[in-house]
Amino acid sequence: MDPQAAKMIGAGLAAIGMIGSGIGVGNIWATLIATVGRNPAAKSNVELYGWIGFAVTEAIALFALVVALILLFAVK
C-alpha cells in the first residue's frame, strides 16, 4: 500500500471520533434544555454540569482532530 494512502486512511479513521463528540454535545444540550424546561428553578444547579460536560466532550473532538492532523502532517 502506498504510504500516502495509508496516511489518509489513518487520518480519516482518527477523525471519526469527532462524529461521536458531535452527537454527545447535542445530547448534552438537549438534556439540559429539557431539564430546565421541566424545572426552571433547577437551572442554577444543572447549568454548570452542562458546561463541564460540553467542555469535556468537545475536548475529545479536539484530541481526535489533533491526532488526525499529526497523522497527516507529522508522520513520514
PyMOL Python script that loads the backbone (N, CA, C, O; Angstrom):
from pymol import cmd

cmd.read_pdbstr("""\
ATOM      1  N   MET A   1       0.843  -1.175   0.000  1.00  0.00           N
ATOM      2  CA  MET A   1       0.000   0.000   0.000  1.00  0.00           C
ATOM      3  C   MET A   1       0.886   1.234   0.000  1.00  0.00           C
ATOM      4  O   MET A   1       1.936   1.264   0.642  1.00  0.00           O
ATOM      5  N   ASP A   2       0.461   2.217  -0.704  1.00  0.00           N
ATOM      6  CA  ASP A   2       1.176   3.486  -0.778  1.00  0.00           C
ATOM      7  C   ASP A   2       1.149   4.177   0.591  1.00  0.00           C
ATOM      8  O   ASP A   2       0.082   4.279   1.197  1.00  0.00           O
ATOM      9  N   PRO A   3       2.290   4.652   1.092  1.00  0.00           N
ATOM     10  CA  PRO A   3       2.304   5.305   2.415  1.00  0.00           C
ATOM     11  C   PRO A   3       1.407   6.544   2.487  1.00  0.00           C
ATOM     12  O   PRO A   3       0.817   6.827   3.529  1.00  0.00           O
ATOM     13  N   GLN A   4       1.310   7.273   1.388  1.00  0.00           N
ATOM     14  CA  GLN A   4       0.441   8.468   1.382  1.00  0.00           C
ATOM     15  C   GLN A   4      -1.030   8.057   1.549  1.00  0.00           C
ATOM     16  O   GLN A   4      -1.791   8.719   2.256  1.00  0.00           O
ATOM     17  N   ALA A   5      -1.415   6.967   0.896  1.00  0.00           N
ATOM     18  CA  ALA A   5      -2.791   6.487   1.033  1.00  0.00           C
ATOM     19  C   ALA A   5      -3.052   5.998   2.460  1.00  0.00           C
ATOM     20  O   ALA A   5      -4.135   6.215   3.003  1.00  0.00           O
ATOM     21  N   ALA A   6      -2.066   5.343   3.061  1.00  0.00           N
ATOM     22  CA  ALA A   6      -2.217   4.865   4.434  1.00  0.00           C
ATOM     23  C   ALA A   6      -2.373   6.035   5.407  1.00  0.00           C
ATOM     24  O   ALA A   6      -3.142   5.952   6.365  1.00  0.00           O
ATOM     25  N   LYS A   7      -1.640   7.126   5.156  1.00  0.00           N
ATOM     26  CA  LYS A   7      -1.783   8.318   5.997  1.00  0.00           C
ATOM     27  C   LYS A   7      -3.182   8.892   5.895  1.00  0.00           C
ATOM     28  O   LYS A   7      -3.767   9.279   6.907  1.00  0.00           O
ATOM     29  N   MET A   8      -3.723   8.953   4.696  1.00  0.00           N
ATOM     30  CA  MET A   8      -5.065   9.499   4.503  1.00  0.00           C
ATOM     31  C   MET A   8      -6.125   8.622   5.166  1.00  0.00           C
ATOM     32  O   MET A   8      -7.058   9.130   5.788  1.00  0.00           O
ATOM     33  N   ILE A   9      -5.979   7.317   5.031  1.00  0.00           N
ATOM     34  CA  ILE A   9      -6.937   6.406   5.663  1.00  0.00           C
ATOM     35  C   ILE A   9      -6.851   6.521   7.178  1.00  0.00           C
ATOM     36  O   ILE A   9      -7.881   6.561   7.851  1.00  0.00           O
ATOM     37  N   GLY A  10      -5.643   6.576   7.725  1.00  0.00           N
ATOM     38  CA  GLY A  10      -5.473   6.713   9.171  1.00  0.00           C
ATOM     39  C   GLY A  10      -6.042   8.015   9.697  1.00  0.00           C
ATOM     40  O   GLY A  10      -6.672   8.032  10.754  1.00  0.00           O
ATOM     41  N   ALA A  11      -5.829   9.110   8.973  1.00  0.00           N
ATOM     42  CA  ALA A  11      -6.373  10.393   9.411  1.00  0.00           C
ATOM     43  C   ALA A  11      -7.899  10.382   9.350  1.00  0.00           C
ATOM     44  O   ALA A  11      -8.560  10.944  10.223  1.00  0.00           O
ATOM     45  N   GLY A  12      -8.449   9.751   8.335  1.00  0.00           N
ATOM     46  CA  GLY A  12      -9.902   9.648   8.249  1.00  0.00           C
ATOM     47  C   GLY A  12     -10.486   8.833   9.382  1.00  0.00           C
ATOM     48  O   GLY A  12     -11.529   9.185   9.934  1.00  0.00           O
ATOM     49  N   LEU A  13      -9.817   7.740   9.733  1.00  0.00           N
ATOM     50  CA  LEU A  13     -10.283   6.923  10.851  1.00  0.00           C
ATOM     51  C   LEU A  13     -10.159   7.667  12.180  1.00  0.00           C
ATOM     52  O   LEU A  13     -11.010   7.520  13.057  1.00  0.00           O
ATOM     53  N   ALA A  14      -9.104   8.462  12.329  1.00  0.00           N
ATOM     54  CA  ALA A  14      -8.936   9.235  13.565  1.00  0.00           C
ATOM     55  C   ALA A  14      -9.999  10.324  13.674  1.00  0.00           C
ATOM     56  O   ALA A  14     -10.406  10.687  14.778  1.00  0.00           O
ATOM     57  N   ALA A  15     -10.445  10.842  12.544  1.00  0.00           N
ATOM     58  CA  ALA A  15     -11.444  11.907  12.560  1.00  0.00           C
ATOM     59  C   ALA A  15     -12.838  11.395  12.890  1.00  0.00           C
ATOM     60  O   ALA A  15     -13.740  12.190  13.156  1.00  0.00           O
ATOM     61  N   ILE A  16     -13.029  10.083  12.877  1.00  0.00           N
ATOM     62  CA  ILE A  16     -14.344   9.525  13.220  1.00  0.00           C
ATOM     63  C   ILE A  16     -14.727   9.882  14.660  1.00  0.00           C
ATOM     64  O   ILE A  16     -15.911   9.965  14.986  1.00  0.00           O
ATOM     65  N   GLY A  17     -13.734  10.090  15.510  1.00  0.00           N
ATOM     66  CA  GLY A  17     -14.012  10.473  16.892  1.00  0.00           C
ATOM     67  C   GLY A  17     -14.782  11.774  17.009  1.00  0.00           C
ATOM     68  O   GLY A  17     -15.465  12.006  18.006  1.00  0.00           O
ATOM     69  N   MET A  18     -14.678  12.622  16.002  1.00  0.00           N
ATOM     70  CA  MET A  18     -15.406  13.891  16.046  1.00  0.00           C
ATOM     71  C   MET A  18     -16.902  13.686  15.827  1.00  0.00           C
ATOM     72  O   MET A  18     -17.703  14.509  16.269  1.00  0.00           O
ATOM     73  N   ILE A  19     -17.287  12.622  15.164  1.00  0.00           N
ATOM     74  CA  ILE A  19     -18.714  12.345  14.965  1.00  0.00           C
ATOM     75  C   ILE A  19     -19.376  12.047  16.303  1.00  0.00           C
ATOM     76  O   ILE A  19     -20.437  12.584  16.622  1.00  0.00           O
ATOM     77  N   GLY A  20     -18.735  11.185  17.076  1.00  0.00           N
ATOM     78  CA  GLY A  20     -19.273  10.854  18.391  1.00  0.00           C
ATOM     79  C   GLY A  20     -19.338  12.057  19.312  1.00  0.00           C
ATOM     80  O   GLY A  20     -20.257  12.185  20.121  1.00  0.00           O
ATOM     81  N   SER A  21     -18.369  12.928  19.185  1.00  0.00           N
ATOM     82  CA  SER A  21     -18.363  14.130  20.007  1.00  0.00           C
ATOM     83  C   SER A  21     -19.517  15.058  19.633  1.00  0.00           C
ATOM     84  O   SER A  21     -20.141  15.662  20.504  1.00  0.00           O
ATOM     85  N   GLY A  22     -19.793  15.165  18.352  1.00  0.00           N
ATOM     86  CA  GLY A  22     -20.925  15.992  17.920  1.00  0.00           C
ATOM     87  C   GLY A  22     -22.246  15.456  18.434  1.00  0.00           C
ATOM     88  O   GLY A  22     -23.114  16.220  18.857  1.00  0.00           O
ATOM     89  N   ILE A  23     -22.395  14.153  18.399  1.00  0.00           N
ATOM     90  CA  ILE A  23     -23.609  13.536  18.934  1.00  0.00           C
ATOM     91  C   ILE A  23     -23.695  13.774  20.441  1.00  0.00           C
ATOM     92  O   ILE A  23     -24.769  14.063  20.968  1.00  0.00           O
ATOM     93  N   GLY A  24     -22.560  13.651  21.129  1.00  0.00           N
ATOM     94  CA  GLY A  24     -22.540  13.858  22.578  1.00  0.00           C
ATOM     95  C   GLY A  24     -22.879  15.280  22.977  1.00  0.00           C
ATOM     96  O   GLY A  24     -23.611  15.497  23.943  1.00  0.00           O
ATOM     97  N   VAL A  25     -22.357  16.248  22.246  1.00  0.00           N
ATOM     98  CA  VAL A  25     -22.654  17.654  22.550  1.00  0.00           C
ATOM     99  C   VAL A  25     -24.140  17.934  22.350  1.00  0.00           C
ATOM    100  O   VAL A  25     -24.767  18.604  23.170  1.00  0.00           O
ATOM    101  N   GLY A  26     -24.695  17.421  21.262  1.00  0.00           N
ATOM    102  CA  GLY A  26     -26.130  17.597  21.036  1.00  0.00           C
ATOM    103  C   GLY A  26     -26.965  16.965  22.124  1.00  0.00           C
ATOM    104  O   GLY A  26     -27.981  17.524  22.539  1.00  0.00           O
ATOM    105  N   ASN A  27     -26.547  15.811  22.585  1.00  0.00           N
ATOM    106  CA  ASN A  27     -27.263  15.129  23.652  1.00  0.00           C
ATOM    107  C   ASN A  27     -27.178  15.905  24.960  1.00  0.00           C
ATOM    108  O   ASN A  27     -28.163  15.997  25.692  1.00  0.00           O
ATOM    109  N   ILE A  28     -26.026  16.456  25.253  1.00  0.00           N
ATOM    110  CA  ILE A  28     -25.854  17.236  26.487  1.00  0.00           C
ATOM    111  C   ILE A  28     -26.775  18.447  26.490  1.00  0.00           C
ATOM    112  O   ILE A  28     -27.473  18.693  27.473  1.00  0.00           O
ATOM    113  N   TRP A  29     -26.782  19.205  25.396  1.00  0.00           N
ATOM    114  CA  TRP A  29     -27.609  20.415  25.361  1.00  0.00           C
ATOM    115  C   TRP A  29     -29.092  20.080  25.323  1.00  0.00           C
ATOM    116  O   TRP A  29     -29.895  20.785  25.934  1.00  0.00           O
ATOM    117  N   ALA A  30     -29.475  19.014  24.613  1.00  0.00           N
ATOM    118  CA  ALA A  30     -30.887  18.629  24.579  1.00  0.00           C
ATOM    119  C   ALA A  30     -31.377  18.237  25.970  1.00  0.00           C
ATOM    120  O   ALA A  30     -32.481  18.603  26.375  1.00  0.00           O
ATOM    121  N   THR A  31     -30.553  17.496  26.692  1.00  0.00           N
ATOM    122  CA  THR A  31     -30.931  17.090  28.047  1.00  0.00           C
ATOM    123  C   THR A  31     -30.983  18.289  28.980  1.00  0.00           C
ATOM    124  O   THR A  31     -31.875  18.380  29.823  1.00  0.00           O
ATOM    125  N   LEU A  32     -30.044  19.203  28.837  1.00  0.00           N
ATOM    126  CA  LEU A  32     -30.045  20.401  29.688  1.00  0.00           C
ATOM    127  C   LEU A  32     -31.275  21.255  29.429  1.00  0.00           C
ATOM    128  O   LEU A  32     -31.899  21.738  30.374  1.00  0.00           O
ATOM    129  N   ILE A  33     -31.631  21.447  28.171  1.00  0.00           N
ATOM    130  CA  ILE A  33     -32.811  22.249  27.840  1.00  0.00           C
ATOM    131  C   ILE A  33     -34.081  21.575  28.349  1.00  0.00           C
ATOM    132  O   ILE A  33     -34.974  22.244  28.869  1.00  0.00           O
ATOM    133  N   ALA A  34     -34.164  20.249  28.199  1.00  0.00           N
ATOM    134  CA  ALA A  34     -35.335  19.527  28.697  1.00  0.00           C
ATOM    135  C   ALA A  34     -35.433  19.618  30.219  1.00  0.00           C
ATOM    136  O   ALA A  34     -36.526  19.757  30.767  1.00  0.00           O
ATOM    137  N   THR A  35     -34.299  19.540  30.893  1.00  0.00           N
ATOM    138  CA  THR A  35     -34.292  19.613  32.358  1.00  0.00           C
ATOM    139  C   THR A  35     -34.744  20.980  32.836  1.00  0.00           C
ATOM    140  O   THR A  35     -35.560  21.080  33.752  1.00  0.00           O
ATOM    141  N   VAL A  36     -34.221  22.031  32.224  1.00  0.00           N
ATOM    142  CA  VAL A  36     -34.601  23.386  32.624  1.00  0.00           C
ATOM    143  C   VAL A  36     -36.053  23.667  32.238  1.00  0.00           C
ATOM    144  O   VAL A  36     -36.753  24.399  32.937  1.00  0.00           O
ATOM    145  N   GLY A  37     -36.500  23.086  31.132  1.00  0.00           N
ATOM    146  CA  GLY A  37     -37.900  23.262  30.740  1.00  0.00           C
ATOM    147  C   GLY A  37     -38.865  22.625  31.722  1.00  0.00           C
ATOM    148  O   GLY A  37     -39.956  23.146  31.953  1.00  0.00           O
ATOM    149  N   ARG A  38     -38.471  21.507  32.298  1.00  0.00           N
ATOM    150  CA  ARG A  38     -39.341  20.844  33.274  1.00  0.00           C
ATOM    151  C   ARG A  38     -39.283  21.498  34.643  1.00  0.00           C
ATOM    152  O   ARG A  38     -40.286  21.556  35.354  1.00  0.00           O
ATOM    153  N   ASN A  39     -38.102  21.991  35.012  1.00  0.00           N
ATOM    154  CA  ASN A  39     -37.941  22.585  36.333  1.00  0.00           C
ATOM    155  C   ASN A  39     -37.041  23.810  36.218  1.00  0.00           C
ATOM    156  O   ASN A  39     -35.828  23.698  36.401  1.00  0.00           O
ATOM    157  N   PRO A  40     -37.607  24.972  35.918  1.00  0.00           N
ATOM    158  CA  PRO A  40     -36.777  26.179  35.735  1.00  0.00           C
ATOM    159  C   PRO A  40     -35.995  26.579  36.986  1.00  0.00           C
ATOM    160  O   PRO A  40     -34.966  27.248  36.880  1.00  0.00           O
ATOM    161  N   ALA A  41     -36.458  26.188  38.145  1.00  0.00           N
ATOM    162  CA  ALA A  41     -35.752  26.540  39.377  1.00  0.00           C
ATOM    163  C   ALA A  41     -34.425  25.788  39.496  1.00  0.00           C
ATOM    164  O   ALA A  41     -33.549  26.201  40.256  1.00  0.00           O
ATOM    165  N   ALA A  42     -34.273  24.710  38.767  1.00  0.00           N
ATOM    166  CA  ALA A  42     -33.039  23.905  38.846  1.00  0.00           C
ATOM    167  C   ALA A  42     -31.956  24.409  37.896  1.00  0.00           C
ATOM    168  O   ALA A  42     -30.887  23.806  37.804  1.00  0.00           O
ATOM    169  N   LYS A  43     -32.219  25.504  37.193  1.00  0.00           N
ATOM    170  CA  LYS A  43     -31.251  25.974  36.192  1.00  0.00           C
ATOM    171  C   LYS A  43     -29.882  26.248  36.807  1.00  0.00           C
ATOM    172  O   LYS A  43     -28.863  25.850  36.242  1.00  0.00           O
ATOM    173  N   SER A  44     -29.845  26.903  37.927  1.00  0.00           N
ATOM    174  CA  SER A  44     -28.552  27.234  38.535  1.00  0.00           C
ATOM    175  C   SER A  44     -27.802  25.985  38.995  1.00  0.00           C
ATOM    176  O   SER A  44     -26.573  25.997  39.065  1.00  0.00           O
ATOM    177  N   ASN A  45     -28.525  24.912  39.308  1.00  0.00           N
ATOM    178  CA  ASN A  45     -27.879  23.680  39.759  1.00  0.00           C
ATOM    179  C   ASN A  45     -27.319  22.850  38.614  1.00  0.00           C
ATOM    180  O   ASN A  45     -26.271  22.223  38.769  1.00  0.00           O
ATOM    181  N   VAL A  46     -27.994  22.829  37.464  1.00  0.00           N
ATOM    182  CA  VAL A  46     -27.596  21.937  36.380  1.00  0.00           C
ATOM    183  C   VAL A  46     -26.794  22.626  35.281  1.00  0.00           C
ATOM    184  O   VAL A  46     -26.166  21.952  34.465  1.00  0.00           O
ATOM    185  N   GLU A  47     -26.806  23.940  35.245  1.00  0.00           N
ATOM    186  CA  GLU A  47     -26.123  24.649  34.161  1.00  0.00           C
ATOM    187  C   GLU A  47     -24.607  24.432  34.202  1.00  0.00           C
ATOM    188  O   GLU A  47     -23.983  24.255  33.156  1.00  0.00           O
ATOM    189  N   LEU A  48     -24.026  24.445  35.367  1.00  0.00           N
ATOM    190  CA  LEU A  48     -22.586  24.220  35.498  1.00  0.00           C
ATOM    191  C   LEU A  48     -22.198  22.838  34.982  1.00  0.00           C
ATOM    192  O   LEU A  48     -21.199  22.693  34.277  1.00  0.00           O
ATOM    193  N   TYR A  49     -22.985  21.828  35.332  1.00  0.00           N
ATOM    194  CA  TYR A  49     -22.688  20.471  34.874  1.00  0.00           C
ATOM    195  C   TYR A  49     -22.843  20.349  33.364  1.00  0.00           C
ATOM    196  O   TYR A  49     -22.124  19.575  32.732  1.00  0.00           O
ATOM    197  N   GLY A  50     -23.764  21.095  32.779  1.00  0.00           N
ATOM    198  CA  GLY A  50     -23.901  21.113  31.322  1.00  0.00           C
ATOM    199  C   GLY A  50     -22.668  21.680  30.648  1.00  0.00           C
ATOM    200  O   GLY A  50     -22.197  21.138  29.649  1.00  0.00           O
ATOM    201  N   TRP A  51     -22.144  22.771  31.190  1.00  0.00           N
ATOM    202  CA  TRP A  51     -20.933  23.372  30.612  1.00  0.00           C
ATOM    203  C   TRP A  51     -19.715  22.473  30.781  1.00  0.00           C
ATOM    204  O   TRP A  51     -18.880  22.372  29.883  1.00  0.00           O
ATOM    205  N   ILE A  52     -19.618  21.826  31.928  1.00  0.00           N
ATOM    206  CA  ILE A  52     -18.493  20.909  32.140  1.00  0.00           C
ATOM    207  C   ILE A  52     -18.583  19.722  31.181  1.00  0.00           C
ATOM    208  O   ILE A  52     -17.580  19.319  30.592  1.00  0.00           O
ATOM    209  N   GLY A  53     -19.762  19.176  31.029  1.00  0.00           N
ATOM    210  CA  GLY A  53     -19.951  18.075  30.087  1.00  0.00           C
ATOM    211  C   GLY A  53     -19.649  18.484  28.661  1.00  0.00           C
ATOM    212  O   GLY A  53     -19.046  17.722  27.905  1.00  0.00           O
ATOM    213  N   PHE A  54     -20.067  19.689  28.290  1.00  0.00           N
ATOM    214  CA  PHE A  54     -19.773  20.208  26.960  1.00  0.00           C
ATOM    215  C   PHE A  54     -18.268  20.342  26.749  1.00  0.00           C
ATOM    216  O   PHE A  54     -17.752  19.955  25.700  1.00  0.00           O
ATOM    217  N   ALA A  55     -17.571  20.882  27.726  1.00  0.00           N
ATOM    218  CA  ALA A  55     -16.126  21.096  27.589  1.00  0.00           C
ATOM    219  C   ALA A  55     -15.373  19.774  27.465  1.00  0.00           C
ATOM    220  O   ALA A  55     -14.461  19.649  26.648  1.00  0.00           O
ATOM    221  N   VAL A  56     -15.752  18.798  28.268  1.00  0.00           N
ATOM    222  CA  VAL A  56     -15.070  17.502  28.212  1.00  0.00           C
ATOM    223  C   VAL A  56     -15.343  16.806  26.882  1.00  0.00           C
ATOM    224  O   VAL A  56     -14.437  16.229  26.281  1.00  0.00           O
ATOM    225  N   THR A  57     -16.574  16.860  26.433  1.00  0.00           N
ATOM    226  CA  THR A  57     -16.933  16.215  25.170  1.00  0.00           C
ATOM    227  C   THR A  57     -16.260  16.911  23.994  1.00  0.00           C
ATOM    228  O   THR A  57     -15.800  16.252  23.061  1.00  0.00           O
ATOM    229  N   GLU A  58     -16.202  18.205  24.035  1.00  0.00           N
ATOM    230  CA  GLU A  58     -15.549  18.952  22.957  1.00  0.00           C
ATOM    231  C   GLU A  58     -14.039  18.715  22.961  1.00  0.00           C
ATOM    232  O   GLU A  58     -13.408  18.733  21.905  1.00  0.00           O
ATOM    233  N   ALA A  59     -13.457  18.495  24.138  1.00  0.00           N
ATOM    234  CA  ALA A  59     -12.029  18.196  24.209  1.00  0.00           C
ATOM    235  C   ALA A  59     -11.711  16.881  23.505  1.00  0.00           C
ATOM    236  O   ALA A  59     -10.652  16.744  22.892  1.00  0.00           O
ATOM    237  N   ILE A  60     -12.613  15.925  23.590  1.00  0.00           N
ATOM    238  CA  ILE A  60     -12.399  14.656  22.890  1.00  0.00           C
ATOM    239  C   ILE A  60     -12.347  14.891  21.385  1.00  0.00           C
ATOM    240  O   ILE A  60     -11.536  14.281  20.688  1.00  0.00           O
ATOM    241  N   ALA A  61     -13.209  15.770  20.883  1.00  0.00           N
ATOM    242  CA  ALA A  61     -13.187  16.089  19.450  1.00  0.00           C
ATOM    243  C   ALA A  61     -11.882  16.769  19.067  1.00  0.00           C
ATOM    244  O   ALA A  61     -11.327  16.492  18.004  1.00  0.00           O
ATOM    245  N   LEU A  62     -11.392  17.644  19.912  1.00  0.00           N
ATOM    246  CA  LEU A  62     -10.126  18.315  19.606  1.00  0.00           C
ATOM    247  C   LEU A  62      -8.963  17.331  19.621  1.00  0.00           C
ATOM    248  O   LEU A  62      -8.047  17.443  18.807  1.00  0.00           O
ATOM    249  N   PHE A  63      -8.993  16.366  20.540  1.00  0.00           N
ATOM    250  CA  PHE A  63      -7.947  15.339  20.556  1.00  0.00           C
ATOM    251  C   PHE A  63      -7.981  14.512  19.275  1.00  0.00           C
ATOM    252  O   PHE A  63      -6.933  14.201  18.709  1.00  0.00           O
ATOM    253  N   ALA A  64      -9.169  14.156  18.820  1.00  0.00           N
ATOM    254  CA  ALA A  64      -9.294  13.388  17.579  1.00  0.00           C
ATOM    255  C   ALA A  64      -8.778  14.204  16.395  1.00  0.00           C
ATOM    256  O   ALA A  64      -8.114  13.664  15.510  1.00  0.00           O
ATOM    257  N   LEU A  65      -9.080  15.490  16.378  1.00  0.00           N
ATOM    258  CA  LEU A  65      -8.596  16.356  15.303  1.00  0.00           C
ATOM    259  C   LEU A  65      -7.075  16.469  15.324  1.00  0.00           C
ATOM    260  O   LEU A  65      -6.435  16.426  14.273  1.00  0.00           O
ATOM    261  N   VAL A  66      -6.501  16.610  16.498  1.00  0.00           N
ATOM    262  CA  VAL A  66      -5.046  16.716  16.613  1.00  0.00           C
ATOM    263  C   VAL A  66      -4.375  15.424  16.144  1.00  0.00           C
ATOM    264  O   VAL A  66      -3.360  15.469  15.450  1.00  0.00           O
ATOM    265  N   VAL A  67      -4.933  14.286  16.518  1.00  0.00           N
ATOM    266  CA  VAL A  67      -4.359  13.012  16.077  1.00  0.00           C
ATOM    267  C   VAL A  67      -4.438  12.904  14.559  1.00  0.00           C
ATOM    268  O   VAL A  67      -3.483  12.463  13.921  1.00  0.00           O
ATOM    269  N   ALA A  68      -5.563  13.300  13.975  1.00  0.00           N
ATOM    270  CA  ALA A  68      -5.701  13.250  12.519  1.00  0.00           C
ATOM    271  C   ALA A  68      -4.693  14.172  11.840  1.00  0.00           C
ATOM    272  O   ALA A  68      -4.100  13.796  10.828  1.00  0.00           O
ATOM    273  N   LEU A  69      -4.492  15.364  12.377  1.00  0.00           N
ATOM    274  CA  LEU A  69      -3.528  16.301  11.783  1.00  0.00           C
ATOM    275  C   LEU A  69      -2.096  15.808  11.951  1.00  0.00           C
ATOM    276  O   LEU A  69      -1.269  15.991  11.058  1.00  0.00           O
ATOM    277  N   ILE A  70      -1.799  15.188  13.081  1.00  0.00           N
ATOM    278  CA  ILE A  70      -0.462  14.619  13.272  1.00  0.00           C
ATOM    279  C   ILE A  70      -0.206  13.515  12.252  1.00  0.00           C
ATOM    280  O   ILE A  70       0.876  13.427  11.671  1.00  0.00           O
ATOM    281  N   LEU A  71      -1.220  12.674  12.043  1.00  0.00           N
ATOM    282  CA  LEU A  71      -1.065  11.604  11.060  1.00  0.00           C
ATOM    283  C   LEU A  71      -0.847  12.167   9.644  1.00  0.00           C
ATOM    284  O   LEU A  71      -0.094  11.606   8.849  1.00  0.00           O
ATOM    285  N   LEU A  72      -1.515  13.271   9.356  1.00  0.00           N
ATOM    286  CA  LEU A  72      -1.387  13.840   8.006  1.00  0.00           C
ATOM    287  C   LEU A  72      -0.054  14.547   7.787  1.00  0.00           C
ATOM    288  O   LEU A  72       0.576  14.376   6.743  1.00  0.00           O
ATOM    289  N   PHE A  73       0.376  15.332   8.754  1.00  0.00           N
ATOM    290  CA  PHE A  73       1.494  16.232   8.511  1.00  0.00           C
ATOM    291  C   PHE A  73       2.804  15.888   9.230  1.00  0.00           C
ATOM    292  O   PHE A  73       3.866  16.346   8.808  1.00  0.00           O
ATOM    293  N   ALA A  74       2.754  15.100  10.294  1.00  0.00           N
ATOM    294  CA  ALA A  74       3.973  14.851  11.055  1.00  0.00           C
ATOM    295  C   ALA A  74       4.597  13.493  10.775  1.00  0.00           C
ATOM    296  O   ALA A  74       5.804  13.326  10.948  1.00  0.00           O
ATOM    297  N   VAL A  75       3.816  12.537  10.354  1.00  0.00           N
ATOM    298  CA  VAL A  75       4.337  11.192  10.114  1.00  0.00           C
ATOM    299  C   VAL A  75       4.835  11.092   8.700  1.00  0.00           C
ATOM    300  O   VAL A  75       4.141  11.478   7.759  1.00  0.00           O
ATOM    301  N   LYS A  76       6.052  10.569   8.539  1.00  0.00           N
ATOM    302  CA  LYS A  76       6.610  10.463   7.188  1.00  0.00           C
ATOM    303  C   LYS A  76       6.307   9.148   6.560  1.00  0.00           C
ATOM    304  O   LYS A  76       6.706   8.901   5.422  1.00  0.00           O
TER     305      LYS A  76
END
""", "prot")
cmd.dss("prot")
cmd.show_as("cartoon", "prot")
cmd.util.cbc("prot")
cmd.orient("prot")
